[in-house]
Amino acid sequence: MTALDFTPLFRSTIGFDRLTRLVDAATRADSATAYPPYNIEKTGEDSYRLSMAVAGFAPADLDVQVQDNALIVTGKASKEEDGTRYLHRGIARRAFERRFPLADTIKVVGASFDNGMLHVELVREIPEAMKPRTIKITSRKRERVLCCSRARVLL
């Protein structure tokens, strides 16, 4: 794998220390992250939806948490006690944990379960301190004495 050098980027940016960690995590090849499949949708200007296919799981088998700027979705299948004997079992019900790094401004506002799909709603909430604002430019008037006359002129 090619090593990435972020030195030029960090020379011209401030506060992007997490960037290298995120890029490293995204480029790491991990075959275990293929299950369960998911979609990330942009549902509005500042809203998103994570949809995860969790067939075979009940809402009680799933857990959604936000911890250290990461959305963590875990699934633990409950034991089946109905005595069913399968000739073929194609619906995977294995335990999983999916982590999604979140930006500082992304908040999880809810989760729902419908027809084997887990939907997690997210919004971007930009704090007042981070919103663009106009900085007023002021000038100080200086007093200068003209050498040829005794009159004072304000600049």
MARKEBA-8030 format. One record per residue: residue number from 0; x, y, z of N, C-alpha, C in turn. Coordinates in pm, whole numbers. Layout:
+-----+--------+--------+--------+--------+--------+--------+--------+--------+--------+
! num !    n_x !    n_y !    n_z !   ca_x !   ca_y !   ca_z !    c_x !    c_y !    c_z !
+-----+--------+--------+--------+--------+--------+--------+--------+--------+--------+
! NUM !      X !      Y !      Z !      X !      Y !      Z !      X !      Y !      Z !
...
+-----+--------+--------+--------+--------+--------+--------+--------+--------+--------+
# end
This chain:
+-----+--------+--------+--------+--------+--------+--------+--------+--------+--------+
! num !    n_x !    n_y !    n_z !   ca_x !   ca_y !   ca_z !    c_x !    c_y !    c_z !
+-----+--------+--------+--------+--------+--------+--------+--------+--------+--------+
!   0 !     84 !   -118 !      0 !      0 !      0 !      0 !     88 !    124 !      0 !
!   1 !     45 !    228 !    -67 !    119 !    352 !    -75 !    102 !    432 !     53 !
!   2 !    212 !    482 !    107 !    205 !    567 !    226 !    168 !    709 !    183 !
!   3 !     82 !    771 !    260 !     40 !    907 !    231 !    113 !   1004 !    321 !
!   4 !    163 !   1113 !    265 !    233 !   1215 !    341 !    143 !   1337 !    351 !
!   5 !     98 !   1368 !    472 !      6 !   1479 !    495 !     78 !   1607 !    538 !
!   6 !    210 !   1609 !    534 !    285 !   1725 !    581 !    243 !   1854 !    510 !
!   7 !    231 !   1857 !    376 !    188 !   1983 !    312 !     48 !   2027 !    355 !
!   8 !    -40 !   1933 !    378 !   -175 !   1966 !    423 !   -172 !   2029 !    561 !
!   9 !    -96 !   1973 !    653 !    -92 !   2023 !    790 !    -19 !   2156 !    801 !
!  10 !     62 !   2191 !    702 !    127 !   2321 !    703 !     28 !   2434 !    678 !
!  11 !    -82 !   2404 !    608 !   -175 !   2510 !    570 !   -312 !   2497 !    636 !
!  12 !   -329 !   2405 !    729 !   -457 !   2388 !    797 !   -436 !   2388 !    947 !
!  13 !   -542 !   2418 !   1018 !   -536 !   2422 !   1164 !   -650 !   2337 !   1218 !
!  14 !   -620 !   2247 !   1309 !   -723 !   2170 !   1378 !   -771 !   2045 !   1309 !
!  15 !   -697 !   1993 !   1212 !   -738 !   1872 !   1142 !   -654 !   1752 !   1187 !
!  16 !   -626 !   1745 !   1316 !   -541 !   1638 !   1369 !   -604 !   1501 !   1351 !
!  17 !   -736 !   1492 !   1355 !   -805 !   1364 !   1340 !   -802 !   1311 !   1198 !
!  18 !   -763 !   1395 !   1104 !   -769 !   1357 !    963 !   -685 !   1234 !    933 !
!  19 !   -563 !   1227 !    984 !   -479 !   1112 !    955 !   -538 !    984 !   1012 !
!  20 !   -597 !    992 !   1130 !   -660 !    874 !   1188 !   -776 !    826 !   1103 !
!  21 !   -857 !    920 !   1054 !   -973 !    884 !    972 !   -931 !    823 !    840 !
!  22 !   -830 !    882 !    777 !   -783 !    829 !    649 !   -722 !    691 !    670 !
!  23 !   -647 !    675 !    777 !   -587 !    545 !    806 !   -694 !    439 !    826 !
!  24 !   -797 !    472 !    901 !   -905 !    376 !    926 !   -982 !    344 !    798 !
!  25 !   -999 !    443 !    711 !  -1073 !    422 !    588 !   -995 !    338 !    487 !
!  26 !   -864 !    348 !    488 !   -784 !    275 !    390 !   -745 !    136 !    438 !
!  27 !   -766 !    109 !    565 !   -732 !    -24 !    618 !   -827 !   -127 !    559 !
!  28 !   -773 !   -230 !    499 !   -857 !   -335 !    441 !   -901 !   -430 !    551 !
!  29 !  -1030 !   -438 !    570 !  -1085 !   -525 !    674 !  -1209 !   -592 !    618 !
!  30 !  -1198 !   -720 !    590 !  -1310 !   -791 !    528 !  -1428 !   -807 !    623 !
!  31 !  -1406 !   -794 !    752 !  -1515 !   -810 !    848 !  -1613 !   -694 !    843 !
!  32 !  -1577 !   -584 !    779 !  -1665 !   -468 !    775 !  -1771 !   -477 !    665 !
!  33 !  -1777 !   -587 !    592 !  -1875 !   -600 !    485 !  -2013 !   -640 !    537 !
!  34 !  -2023 !   -677 !    664 !  -2151 !   -723 !    719 !  -2187 !   -637 !    838 !
!  35 !  -2308 !   -594 !    848 !  -2417 !   -601 !    751 !  -2406 !   -486 !    650 !
!  36 !  -2468 !   -504 !    534 !  -2463 !   -398 !    433 !  -2540 !   -274 !    480 !
!  37 !  -2498 !   -158 !    431 !  -2562 !    -33 !    473 !  -2558 !     69 !    361 !
!  38 !  -2644 !    169 !    375 !  -2648 !    285 !    286 !  -2637 !    409 !    373 !
!  39 !  -2574 !    513 !    318 !  -2575 !    644 !    383 !  -2638 !    739 !    283 !
!  40 !  -2749 !    801 !    323 !  -2824 !    889 !    234 !  -2819 !   1033 !    286 !
!  41 !  -2817 !   1127 !    196 !  -2831 !   1268 !    232 !  -2979 !   1301 !    211 !
!  42 !  -3051 !   1325 !    319 !  -3196 !   1344 !    311 !  -3236 !   1491 !    309 !
!  43 !  -3144 !   1580 !    332 !  -3172 !   1723 !    331 !  -3041 !   1800 !    330 !
!  44 !  -3051 !   1932 !    340 !  -2932 !   2015 !    339 !  -2835 !   1978 !    451 !
!  45 !  -2888 !   1952 !    571 !  -2806 !   1918 !    687 !  -2853 !   1791 !    756 !
!  46 !  -2913 !   1698 !    683 !  -2962 !   1575 !    745 !  -2921 !   1453 !    663 !
!  47 !  -2899 !   1344 !    737 !  -2851 !   1220 !    677 !  -2927 !   1103 !    737 !
!  48 !  -2924 !    989 !    667 !  -2985 !    867 !    719 !  -2890 !    751 !    689 !
!  49 !  -2861 !    675 !    793 !  -2786 !    550 !    779 !  -2889 !    439 !    781 !
!  50 !  -2895 !    358 !    675 !  -2988 !    245 !    667 !  -2906 !    117 !    662 !
!  51 !  -2937 !     26 !    752 !  -2862 !    -97 !    764 !  -2955 !   -217 !    749 !
!  52 !  -2918 !   -311 !    662 !  -2998 !   -432 !    642 !  -2963 !   -531 !    753 !
!  53 !  -3058 !   -552 !    844 !  -3034 !   -641 !    959 !  -3142 !   -749 !    964 !
!  54 !  -3158 !   -819 !    853 !  -3258 !   -927 !    845 !  -3229 !  -1033 !    950 !
!  55 !  -3333 !  -1080 !   1015 !  -3318 !  -1183 !   1116 !  -3299 !  -1129 !   1257 !
!  56 !  -3274 !   -999 !   1271 !  -3257 !   -938 !   1402 !  -3388 !   -872 !   1444 !
!  57 !  -3414 !   -875 !   1572 !  -3526 !   -801 !   1629 !  -3471 !   -670 !   1686 !
!  58 !  -3557 !   -569 !   1705 !  -3508 !   -442 !   1763 !  -3436 !   -463 !   1897 !
!  59 !  -3478 !   -560 !   1975 !  -3414 !   -586 !   2104 !  -3273 !   -642 !   2088 !
!  60 !  -3240 !   -696 !   1971 !  -3108 !   -753 !   1945 !  -3007 !   -647 !   1901 !
!  61 !  -3054 !   -526 !   1876 !  -2969 !   -420 !   1822 !  -2942 !   -312 !   1926 !
!  62 !  -2827 !   -249 !   1915 !  -2790 !   -141 !   2006 !  -2724 !    -31 !   1924 !
!  63 !  -2768 !     93 !   1944 !  -2712 !    209 !   1874 !  -2658 !    303 !   1981 !
!  64 !  -2529 !    338 !   1972 !  -2467 !    427 !   2069 !  -2381 !    530 !   1997 !
!  65 !  -2361 !    644 !   2063 !  -2265 !    744 !   2017 !  -2160 !    755 !   2127 !
!  66 !  -2034 !    735 !   2090 !  -1927 !    738 !   2188 !  -1801 !    791 !   2120 !
!  67 !  -1737 !    891 !   2179 !  -1612 !    948 !   2126 !  -1621 !    983 !   1978 !
!  68 !  -1723 !   1059 !   1942 !  -1743 !   1102 !   1803 !  -1753 !    985 !   1705 !
!  69 !  -1814 !    876 !   1749 !  -1836 !    761 !   1661 !  -1974 !    705 !   1687 !
!  70 !  -2043 !    671 !   1580 !  -2170 !    599 !   1589 !  -2137 !    450 !   1588 !
!  71 !  -2182 !    380 !   1691 !  -2152 !    237 !   1704 !  -2284 !    160 !   1700 !
!  72 !  -2297 !     72 !   1602 !  -2417 !    -11 !   1590 !  -2373 !   -155 !   1613 !
!  73 !  -2434 !   -220 !   1711 !  -2401 !   -359 !   1741 !  -2526 !   -445 !   1732 !
!  74 !  -2507 !   -568 !   1694 !  -2616 !   -664 !   1686 !  -2574 !   -796 !   1746 !
!  75 !  -2657 !   -847 !   1835 !  -2632 !   -978 !   1896 !  -2760 !  -1057 !   1881 !
!  76 !  -2754 !  -1160 !   1800 !  -2873 !  -1242 !   1774 !  -2908 !  -1323 !   1897 !
!  77 !  -3036 !  -1321 !   1930 !  -3083 !  -1401 !   2043 !  -3090 !  -1548 !   2000 !
!  78 !  -3082 !  -1635 !   2095 !  -3087 !  -1779 !   2066 !  -3228 !  -1817 !   2023 !
!  79 !  -3233 !  -1897 !   1919 !  -3363 !  -1948 !   1874 !  -3397 !  -2073 !   1953 !
!  80 !  -3513 !  -2074 !   2011 !  -3553 !  -2188 !   2093 !  -3674 !  -2261 !   2037 !
!  81 !  -3701 !  -2241 !   1909 !  -3819 !  -2306 !   1852 !  -3788 !  -2444 !   1794 !
!  82 !  -3660 !  -2485 !   1797 !  -3625 !  -2619 !   1752 !  -3627 !  -2636 !   1602 !
!  83 !  -3622 !  -2529 !   1526 !  -3624 !  -2536 !   1381 !  -3496 !  -2600 !   1329 !
!  84 !  -3511 !  -2695 !   1236 !  -3396 !  -2755 !   1170 !  -3390 !  -2700 !   1028 !
!  85 !  -3280 !  -2635 !    997 !  -3264 !  -2572 !    867 !  -3195 !  -2666 !    770 !
!  86 !  -3246 !  -2675 !    648 !  -3177 !  -2746 !    541 !  -3074 !  -2654 !    477 !
!  87 !  -3106 !  -2526 !    470 !  -3013 !  -2422 !    423 !  -3041 !  -2296 !    503 !
!  88 !  -2938 !  -2235 !    556 !  -2956 !  -2111 !    632 !  -2875 !  -2001 !    563 !
!  89 !  -2944 !  -1920 !    482 !  -2878 !  -1815 !    406 !  -2887 !  -1678 !    470 !
!  90 !  -2972 !  -1662 !    570 !  -2985 !  -1534 !    638 !  -2888 !  -1534 !    756 !
!  91 !  -2785 !  -1453 !    743 !  -2684 !  -1449 !    848 !  -2740 !  -1378 !    971 !
!  92 !  -2719 !  -1436 !   1085 !  -2760 !  -1375 !   1211 !  -2641 !  -1367 !   1305 !
!  93 !  -2524 !  -1349 !   1249 !  -2404 !  -1343 !   1333 !  -2391 !  -1205 !   1398 !
!  94 !  -2325 !  -1204 !   1511 !  -2304 !  -1079 !   1583 !  -2216 !   -985 !   1500 !
!  95 !  -2239 !   -856 !   1516 !  -2159 !   -758 !   1442 !  -2143 !   -632 !   1525 !
!  96 !  -2045 !   -553 !   1485 !  -2027 !   -418 !   1538 !  -1976 !   -332 !   1425 !
!  97 !  -2048 !   -226 !   1393 !  -2007 !   -131 !   1289 !  -1982 !      3 !   1354 !
!  98 !  -1870 !     65 !   1318 !  -1834 !    198 !   1371 !  -1829 !    297 !   1255 !
!  99 !  -1890 !    412 !   1278 !  -1891 !    519 !   1180 !  -1838 !    645 !   1248 !
! 100 !  -1719 !    693 !   1211 !  -1669 !    818 !   1270 !  -1761 !    934 !   1232 !
! 101 !  -1790 !   1019 !   1329 !  -1878 !   1134 !   1307 !  -1799 !   1263 !   1318 !
! 102 !  -1835 !   1359 !   1236 !  -1778 !   1493 !   1250 !  -1828 !   1554 !   1381 !
! 103 !  -1757 !   1653 !   1429 !  -1795 !   1717 !   1555 !  -1934 !   1778 !   1551 !
! 104 !  -1981 !   1814 !   1434 !  -2111 !   1882 !   1423 !  -2227 !   1788 !   1394 !
! 105 !  -2202 !   1658 !   1379 !  -2308 !   1562 !   1349 !  -2367 !   1506 !   1478 !
! 106 !  -2498 !   1511 !   1488 !  -2571 !   1459 !   1604 !  -2669 !   1352 !   1558 !
! 107 !  -2680 !   1244 !   1636 !  -2777 !   1139 !   1609 !  -2908 !   1180 !   1676 !
! 108 !  -3015 !   1185 !   1597 !  -3143 !   1232 !   1652 !  -3245 !   1122 !   1669 !
! 109 !  -3220 !   1003 !   1615 !  -3316 !    895 !   1635 !  -3282 !    773 !   1554 !
! 110 !  -3350 !    664 !   1589 !  -3333 !    538 !   1517 !  -3468 !    468 !   1510 !
! 111 !  -3490 !    397 !   1399 !  -3616 !    323 !   1383 !  -3585 !    190 !   1314 !
! 112 !  -3677 !     96 !   1331 !  -3662 !    -38 !   1274 !  -3788 !    -70 !   1196 !
! 113 !  -3771 !   -106 !   1067 !  -3887 !   -134 !    983 !  -3850 !   -236 !    877 !
! 114 !  -3923 !   -348 !    873 !  -3905 !   -451 !    771 !  -3760 !   -498 !    757 !
! 115 !  -3692 !   -524 !    869 !  -3556 !   -574 !    866 !  -3451 !   -469 !    836 !
! 116 !  -3491 !   -343 !    838 !  -3398 !   -233 !    813 !  -3390 !   -144 !    937 !
! 117 !  -3268 !   -115 !    979 !  -3245 !    -20 !   1087 !  -3211 !    113 !   1023 !
! 118 !  -3283 !    218 !   1061 !  -3260 !    352 !   1009 !  -3215 !    441 !   1123 !
! 119 !  -3101 !    508 !   1106 !  -3049 !    601 !   1205 !  -3047 !    739 !   1141 !
! 120 !  -3116 !    833 !   1205 !  -3126 !    970 !   1153 !  -3019 !   1057 !   1217 !
! 121 !  -2951 !   1135 !   1133 !  -2844 !   1223 !   1180 !  -2865 !   1363 !   1124 !
! 122 !  -2823 !   1464 !   1197 !  -2829 !   1602 !   1149 !  -2698 !   1673 !   1179 !
! 123 !  -2669 !   1771 !   1097 !  -2553 !   1857 !   1121 !  -2603 !   1980 !   1194 !
! 124 !  -2554 !   2001 !   1314 !  -2587 !   2118 !   1394 !  -2461 !   2201 !   1411 !
! 125 !  -2458 !   2314 !   1343 !  -2341 !   2399 !   1350 !  -2360 !   2498 !   1464 !
! 126 !  -2273 !   2494 !   1566 !  -2285 !   2588 !   1677 !  -2263 !   2732 !   1631 !
! 127 !  -2320 !   2824 !   1705 !  -2306 !   2966 !   1670 !  -2161 !   3006 !   1654 !
! 128 !  -2074 !   2952 !   1739 !  -1932 !   2989 !   1734 !  -1866 !   2945 !   1604 !
! 129 !  -1923 !   2845 !   1536 !  -1863 !   2796 !   1411 !  -1928 !   2854 !   1286 !
! 130 !  -2040 !   2923 !   1302 !  -2106 !   2981 !   1186 !  -2027 !   3101 !   1135 !
! 131 !  -2033 !   3125 !   1004 !  -1962 !   3240 !    949 !  -2016 !   3369 !   1009 !
! 132 !  -1926 !   3459 !   1036 !  -1968 !   3590 !   1087 !  -1879 !   3696 !   1023 !
! 133 !  -1932 !   3815 !   1014 !  -1860 !   3926 !    955 !  -1784 !   3999 !   1064 !
! 134 !  -1659 !   4025 !   1038 !  -1574 !   4099 !   1131 !  -1568 !   4243 !   1083 !
! 135 !  -1608 !   4334 !   1170 !  -1609 !   4476 !   1134 !  -1466 !   4528 !   1134 !
! 136 !  -1433 !   4598 !   1028 !  -1300 !   4656 !   1015 !  -1310 !   4801 !   1057 !
! 137 !  -1231 !   4838 !   1153 !  -1231 !   4977 !   1200 !  -1097 !   5039 !   1170 !
! 138 !  -1094 !   5170 !   1166 !   -967 !   5239 !   1147 !   -955 !   5344 !   1256 !
! 139 !   -836 !   5365 !   1299 !   -811 !   5469 !   1398 !   -769 !   5595 !   1325 !
! 140 !   -828 !   5703 !   1364 !   -788 !   5830 !   1304 !   -664 !   5878 !   1378 !
! 141 !   -564 !   5913 !   1300 !   -439 !   5960 !   1359 !   -432 !   6112 !   1346 !
! 142 !   -369 !   6170 !   1443 !   -350 !   6314 !   1440 !   -209 !   6340 !   1393 !
! 143 !   -195 !   6426 !   1290 !    -62 !   6455 !   1238 !    -44 !   6606 !   1232 !
! 144 !     70 !   6649 !   1272 !    100 !   6792 !   1272 !    178 !   6823 !   1145 !
! 145 !    127 !   6922 !   1071 !    197 !   6966 !    952 !    311 !   7058 !    993 !
! 146 !    426 !   7039 !    936 !    542 !   7116 !    977 !    538 !   7261 !    929 !
! 147 !    471 !   7285 !    820 !    471 !   7420 !    764 !    366 !   7510 !    829 !
! 148 !    265 !   7454 !    888 !    165 !   7537 !    953 !    136 !   7479 !   1090 !
! 149 !     73 !   7557 !   1167 !     42 !   7514 !   1302 !    -94 !   7446 !   1311 !
! 150 !   -158 !   7428 !   1199 !   -290 !   7365 !   1197 !   -274 !   7214 !   1209 !
! 151 !   -366 !   7153 !   1280 !   -366 !   7007 !   1292 !   -468 !   6950 !   1194 !
! 152 !   -428 !   6842 !   1130 !   -516 !   6776 !   1033 !   -541 !   6635 !   1081 !
! 153 !   -668 !   6596 !   1080 !   -704 !   6459 !   1114 !   -707 !   6376 !    986 !
! 154 !   -642 !   6266 !    988 !   -644 !   6177 !    872 !   -746 !   6070 !    892 !
+-----+--------+--------+--------+--------+--------+--------+--------+--------+--------+
# end
